[in-house]
Amino acid sequence: VIDRRLAQEMPFSATENILMEAVKRGASRQELHEKIRVLSMEERSAVVQGNPNRLLERIAEDADFRLSRKEVFALADPKKFIGASGEQTLTFLKGTVQPAIRKYRKGTAVDLKV
């Protein structure tokens, strides 16, 4: 389910990164912004109708973006969008969850492997 939702939504989240990289390579920000807007609207309609999101493929096929397919998909890697969530999760587990487990286990040492 998570993979399906990522495939549906991640392309929309990645458009800003794609646009910035294309502009660094000399593409027109204004023209590409409009292309992304139109493509995004079309792909949103497709997703709502149950079709796969082809936004990244369509961007990669457009020479105006000056990016290869591999580069487009690399810019949409979900790992690039998690920020500090990994560190925040570990802090929460160590500072909140682990002490609560210890408390309710009546002193039994329970160490999460985090």
mmCIF file of the C-alpha atoms, coordinates in Angstrom:
data_MODEL
# 
_entry.id   MODEL 
# 
loop_
_atom_site.group_PDB 
_atom_site.id 
_atom_site.type_symbol 
_atom_site.label_atom_id 
_atom_site.label_alt_id 
_atom_site.label_comp_id 
_atom_site.label_asym_id 
_atom_site.label_entity_id 
_atom_site.label_seq_id 
_atom_site.pdbx_PDB_ins_code 
_atom_site.Cartn_x 
_atom_site.Cartn_y 
_atom_site.Cartn_z 
_atom_site.occupancy 
_atom_site.B_iso_or_equiv 
_atom_site.pdbx_formal_charge 
_atom_site.auth_seq_id 
_atom_site.auth_comp_id 
_atom_site.auth_asym_id 
_atom_site.auth_atom_id 
_atom_site.pdbx_PDB_model_num 
ATOM 1   C CA . VAL A 1 1   ? 0.000  0.000  0.000   1.00 0.00 ? 1   VAL A CA 1 
ATOM 2   C CA . ILE A 1 2   ? 2.828  2.394  0.891   1.00 0.00 ? 2   ILE A CA 1 
ATOM 3   C CA . ASP A 1 3   ? 4.661  1.684  -2.368  1.00 0.00 ? 3   ASP A CA 1 
ATOM 4   C CA . ARG A 1 4   ? 1.464  2.289  -4.352  1.00 0.00 ? 4   ARG A CA 1 
ATOM 5   C CA . ARG A 1 5   ? 0.820  5.608  -2.595  1.00 0.00 ? 5   ARG A CA 1 
ATOM 6   C CA . LEU A 1 6   ? 4.433  6.687  -3.122  1.00 0.00 ? 6   LEU A CA 1 
ATOM 7   C CA . ALA A 1 7   ? 4.173  5.870  -6.826  1.00 0.00 ? 7   ALA A CA 1 
ATOM 8   C CA . GLN A 1 8   ? 0.983  7.932  -7.039  1.00 0.00 ? 8   GLN A CA 1 
ATOM 9   C CA . GLU A 1 9   ? 2.116  10.964 -5.061  1.00 0.00 ? 9   GLU A CA 1 
ATOM 10  C CA . MET A 1 10  ? 5.913  11.253 -5.085  1.00 0.00 ? 10  MET A CA 1 
ATOM 11  C CA . PRO A 1 11  ? 6.124  12.547 -8.666  1.00 0.00 ? 11  PRO A CA 1 
ATOM 12  C CA . PHE A 1 12  ? 4.109  15.624 -7.674  1.00 0.00 ? 12  PHE A CA 1 
ATOM 13  C CA . SER A 1 13  ? 6.352  16.278 -4.669  1.00 0.00 ? 13  SER A CA 1 
ATOM 14  C CA . ALA A 1 14  ? 9.493  15.947 -6.785  1.00 0.00 ? 14  ALA A CA 1 
ATOM 15  C CA . THR A 1 15  ? 8.572  18.542 -9.397  1.00 0.00 ? 15  THR A CA 1 
ATOM 16  C CA . GLU A 1 16  ? 10.249 21.429 -7.546  1.00 0.00 ? 16  GLU A CA 1 
ATOM 17  C CA . ASN A 1 17  ? 13.552 19.531 -7.362  1.00 0.00 ? 17  ASN A CA 1 
ATOM 18  C CA . ILE A 1 18  ? 13.259 18.608 -11.035 1.00 0.00 ? 18  ILE A CA 1 
ATOM 19  C CA . LEU A 1 19  ? 12.484 22.194 -12.001 1.00 0.00 ? 19  LEU A CA 1 
ATOM 20  C CA . MET A 1 20  ? 15.428 23.583 -10.013 1.00 0.00 ? 20  MET A CA 1 
ATOM 21  C CA . GLU A 1 21  ? 17.861 21.089 -11.564 1.00 0.00 ? 21  GLU A CA 1 
ATOM 22  C CA . ALA A 1 22  ? 16.603 21.803 -15.087 1.00 0.00 ? 22  ALA A CA 1 
ATOM 23  C CA . VAL A 1 23  ? 16.974 25.555 -14.553 1.00 0.00 ? 23  VAL A CA 1 
ATOM 24  C CA . LYS A 1 24  ? 20.552 25.029 -13.301 1.00 0.00 ? 24  LYS A CA 1 
ATOM 25  C CA . ARG A 1 25  ? 21.196 23.432 -16.679 1.00 0.00 ? 25  ARG A CA 1 
ATOM 26  C CA . GLY A 1 26  ? 19.923 26.462 -18.561 1.00 0.00 ? 26  GLY A CA 1 
ATOM 27  C CA . ALA A 1 27  ? 16.253 25.617 -19.082 1.00 0.00 ? 27  ALA A CA 1 
ATOM 28  C CA . SER A 1 28  ? 13.575 28.306 -18.857 1.00 0.00 ? 28  SER A CA 1 
ATOM 29  C CA . ARG A 1 29  ? 11.982 28.286 -15.421 1.00 0.00 ? 29  ARG A CA 1 
ATOM 30  C CA . GLN A 1 30  ? 8.794  29.927 -16.651 1.00 0.00 ? 30  GLN A CA 1 
ATOM 31  C CA . GLU A 1 31  ? 8.306  27.526 -19.575 1.00 0.00 ? 31  GLU A CA 1 
ATOM 32  C CA . LEU A 1 32  ? 9.041  24.431 -17.491 1.00 0.00 ? 32  LEU A CA 1 
ATOM 33  C CA . HIS A 1 33  ? 6.827  25.601 -14.661 1.00 0.00 ? 33  HIS A CA 1 
ATOM 34  C CA . GLU A 1 34  ? 3.916  25.789 -17.093 1.00 0.00 ? 34  GLU A CA 1 
ATOM 35  C CA . LYS A 1 35  ? 4.753  22.365 -18.560 1.00 0.00 ? 35  LYS A CA 1 
ATOM 36  C CA . ILE A 1 36  ? 4.870  20.855 -15.074 1.00 0.00 ? 36  ILE A CA 1 
ATOM 37  C CA . ARG A 1 37  ? 1.555  22.488 -14.197 1.00 0.00 ? 37  ARG A CA 1 
ATOM 38  C CA . VAL A 1 38  ? -0.172 21.059 -17.276 1.00 0.00 ? 38  VAL A CA 1 
ATOM 39  C CA . LEU A 1 39  ? 1.416  17.618 -16.954 1.00 0.00 ? 39  LEU A CA 1 
ATOM 40  C CA . SER A 1 40  ? 0.606  17.477 -13.238 1.00 0.00 ? 40  SER A CA 1 
ATOM 41  C CA . MET A 1 41  ? -3.045 18.269 -13.839 1.00 0.00 ? 41  MET A CA 1 
ATOM 42  C CA . GLU A 1 42  ? -3.259 15.598 -16.523 1.00 0.00 ? 42  GLU A CA 1 
ATOM 43  C CA . GLU A 1 43  ? -1.550 13.002 -14.351 1.00 0.00 ? 43  GLU A CA 1 
ATOM 44  C CA . ARG A 1 44  ? -3.673 13.880 -11.304 1.00 0.00 ? 44  ARG A CA 1 
ATOM 45  C CA . SER A 1 45  ? -6.765 13.143 -13.427 1.00 0.00 ? 45  SER A CA 1 
ATOM 46  C CA . ALA A 1 46  ? -5.224 9.866  -14.558 1.00 0.00 ? 46  ALA A CA 1 
ATOM 47  C CA . VAL A 1 47  ? -4.435 8.826  -10.963 1.00 0.00 ? 47  VAL A CA 1 
ATOM 48  C CA . VAL A 1 48  ? -7.977 9.682  -9.826  1.00 0.00 ? 48  VAL A CA 1 
ATOM 49  C CA . GLN A 1 49  ? -9.270 7.401  -12.594 1.00 0.00 ? 49  GLN A CA 1 
ATOM 50  C CA . GLY A 1 50  ? -7.091 4.569  -11.281 1.00 0.00 ? 50  GLY A CA 1 
ATOM 51  C CA . ASN A 1 51  ? -4.253 4.839  -13.780 1.00 0.00 ? 51  ASN A CA 1 
ATOM 52  C CA . PRO A 1 52  ? -0.556 4.914  -12.868 1.00 0.00 ? 52  PRO A CA 1 
ATOM 53  C CA . ASN A 1 53  ? 1.158  8.260  -12.456 1.00 0.00 ? 53  ASN A CA 1 
ATOM 54  C CA . ARG A 1 54  ? 3.390  8.794  -15.505 1.00 0.00 ? 54  ARG A CA 1 
ATOM 55  C CA . LEU A 1 55  ? 4.516  12.310 -14.600 1.00 0.00 ? 55  LEU A CA 1 
ATOM 56  C CA . LEU A 1 56  ? 8.185  11.391 -14.192 1.00 0.00 ? 56  LEU A CA 1 
ATOM 57  C CA . GLU A 1 57  ? 8.231  9.476  -17.482 1.00 0.00 ? 57  GLU A CA 1 
ATOM 58  C CA . ARG A 1 58  ? 6.593  12.369 -19.300 1.00 0.00 ? 58  ARG A CA 1 
ATOM 59  C CA . ILE A 1 59  ? 9.080  14.859 -17.868 1.00 0.00 ? 59  ILE A CA 1 
ATOM 60  C CA . ALA A 1 60  ? 11.995 12.586 -18.802 1.00 0.00 ? 60  ALA A CA 1 
ATOM 61  C CA . GLU A 1 61  ? 10.678 12.320 -22.377 1.00 0.00 ? 61  GLU A CA 1 
ATOM 62  C CA . ASP A 1 62  ? 10.643 16.119 -22.757 1.00 0.00 ? 62  ASP A CA 1 
ATOM 63  C CA . ALA A 1 63  ? 14.017 17.385 -24.002 1.00 0.00 ? 63  ALA A CA 1 
ATOM 64  C CA . ASP A 1 64  ? 13.271 20.881 -22.665 1.00 0.00 ? 64  ASP A CA 1 
ATOM 65  C CA . PHE A 1 65  ? 13.955 19.598 -19.143 1.00 0.00 ? 65  PHE A CA 1 
ATOM 66  C CA . ARG A 1 66  ? 17.533 18.680 -20.111 1.00 0.00 ? 66  ARG A CA 1 
ATOM 67  C CA . LEU A 1 67  ? 17.484 15.652 -17.786 1.00 0.00 ? 67  LEU A CA 1 
ATOM 68  C CA . SER A 1 68  ? 17.841 11.975 -18.527 1.00 0.00 ? 68  SER A CA 1 
ATOM 69  C CA . ARG A 1 69  ? 15.280 9.463  -17.327 1.00 0.00 ? 69  ARG A CA 1 
ATOM 70  C CA . LYS A 1 70  ? 17.767 8.256  -14.717 1.00 0.00 ? 70  LYS A CA 1 
ATOM 71  C CA . GLU A 1 71  ? 18.322 11.812 -13.460 1.00 0.00 ? 71  GLU A CA 1 
ATOM 72  C CA . VAL A 1 72  ? 14.590 12.565 -13.250 1.00 0.00 ? 72  VAL A CA 1 
ATOM 73  C CA . PHE A 1 73  ? 13.908 9.425  -11.239 1.00 0.00 ? 73  PHE A CA 1 
ATOM 74  C CA . ALA A 1 74  ? 16.919 10.061 -8.981  1.00 0.00 ? 74  ALA A CA 1 
ATOM 75  C CA . LEU A 1 75  ? 15.522 13.500 -8.121  1.00 0.00 ? 75  LEU A CA 1 
ATOM 76  C CA . ALA A 1 76  ? 12.247 11.811 -7.105  1.00 0.00 ? 76  ALA A CA 1 
ATOM 77  C CA . ASP A 1 77  ? 13.851 9.271  -4.766  1.00 0.00 ? 77  ASP A CA 1 
ATOM 78  C CA . PRO A 1 78  ? 11.632 9.209  -1.654  1.00 0.00 ? 78  PRO A CA 1 
ATOM 79  C CA . LYS A 1 79  ? 14.726 9.050  0.570   1.00 0.00 ? 79  LYS A CA 1 
ATOM 80  C CA . LYS A 1 80  ? 15.478 12.638 -0.443  1.00 0.00 ? 80  LYS A CA 1 
ATOM 81  C CA . PHE A 1 81  ? 12.239 13.807 1.168   1.00 0.00 ? 81  PHE A CA 1 
ATOM 82  C CA . ILE A 1 82  ? 12.461 12.363 4.686   1.00 0.00 ? 82  ILE A CA 1 
ATOM 83  C CA . GLY A 1 83  ? 14.530 15.112 6.250   1.00 0.00 ? 83  GLY A CA 1 
ATOM 84  C CA . ALA A 1 84  ? 15.366 14.439 9.895   1.00 0.00 ? 84  ALA A CA 1 
ATOM 85  C CA . SER A 1 85  ? 12.595 11.869 10.402  1.00 0.00 ? 85  SER A CA 1 
ATOM 86  C CA . GLY A 1 86  ? 15.061 9.025  11.006  1.00 0.00 ? 86  GLY A CA 1 
ATOM 87  C CA . GLU A 1 87  ? 16.862 10.866 13.770  1.00 0.00 ? 87  GLU A CA 1 
ATOM 88  C CA . GLN A 1 88  ? 13.564 12.118 15.225  1.00 0.00 ? 88  GLN A CA 1 
ATOM 89  C CA . THR A 1 89  ? 12.205 8.570  15.337  1.00 0.00 ? 89  THR A CA 1 
ATOM 90  C CA . LEU A 1 90  ? 15.302 7.271  17.140  1.00 0.00 ? 90  LEU A CA 1 
ATOM 91  C CA . THR A 1 91  ? 15.131 10.115 19.652  1.00 0.00 ? 91  THR A CA 1 
ATOM 92  C CA . PHE A 1 92  ? 11.462 9.346  20.331  1.00 0.00 ? 92  PHE A CA 1 
ATOM 93  C CA . LEU A 1 93  ? 12.110 5.619  20.707  1.00 0.00 ? 93  LEU A CA 1 
ATOM 94  C CA . LYS A 1 94  ? 15.031 6.134  23.077  1.00 0.00 ? 94  LYS A CA 1 
ATOM 95  C CA . GLY A 1 95  ? 13.534 8.994  25.080  1.00 0.00 ? 95  GLY A CA 1 
ATOM 96  C CA . THR A 1 96  ? 9.870  8.028  25.280  1.00 0.00 ? 96  THR A CA 1 
ATOM 97  C CA . VAL A 1 97  ? 9.136  4.478  24.181  1.00 0.00 ? 97  VAL A CA 1 
ATOM 98  C CA . GLN A 1 98  ? 12.050 2.685  25.787  1.00 0.00 ? 98  GLN A CA 1 
ATOM 99  C CA . PRO A 1 99  ? 11.495 4.315  29.230  1.00 0.00 ? 99  PRO A CA 1 
ATOM 100 C CA . ALA A 1 100 ? 7.769  3.504  29.056  1.00 0.00 ? 100 ALA A CA 1 
ATOM 101 C CA . ILE A 1 101 ? 8.521  -0.137 28.275  1.00 0.00 ? 101 ILE A CA 1 
ATOM 102 C CA . ARG A 1 102 ? 10.920 -0.297 31.208  1.00 0.00 ? 102 ARG A CA 1 
ATOM 103 C CA . LYS A 1 103 ? 8.351  1.260  33.528  1.00 0.00 ? 103 LYS A CA 1 
ATOM 104 C CA . TYR A 1 104 ? 5.587  -1.163 32.617  1.00 0.00 ? 104 TYR A CA 1 
ATOM 105 C CA . ARG A 1 105 ? 7.862  -4.175 32.650  1.00 0.00 ? 105 ARG A CA 1 
ATOM 106 C CA . LYS A 1 106 ? 8.508  -3.426 36.335  1.00 0.00 ? 106 LYS A CA 1 
ATOM 107 C CA . GLY A 1 107 ? 12.164 -2.744 35.913  1.00 0.00 ? 107 GLY A CA 1 
ATOM 108 C CA . THR A 1 108 ? 12.874 -5.503 33.411  1.00 0.00 ? 108 THR A CA 1 
ATOM 109 C CA . ALA A 1 109 ? 15.555 -4.220 31.096  1.00 0.00 ? 109 ALA A CA 1 
ATOM 110 C CA . VAL A 1 110 ? 14.146 -3.889 27.626  1.00 0.00 ? 110 VAL A CA 1 
ATOM 111 C CA . ASP A 1 111 ? 16.512 -2.265 25.209  1.00 0.00 ? 111 ASP A CA 1 
ATOM 112 C CA . LEU A 1 112 ? 15.273 -1.521 21.753  1.00 0.00 ? 112 LEU A CA 1 
ATOM 113 C CA . LYS A 1 113 ? 17.862 -2.162 19.094  1.00 0.00 ? 113 LYS A CA 1 
ATOM 114 C CA . VAL A 1 114 ? 17.838 1.384  17.764  1.00 0.00 ? 114 VAL A CA 1 
# 
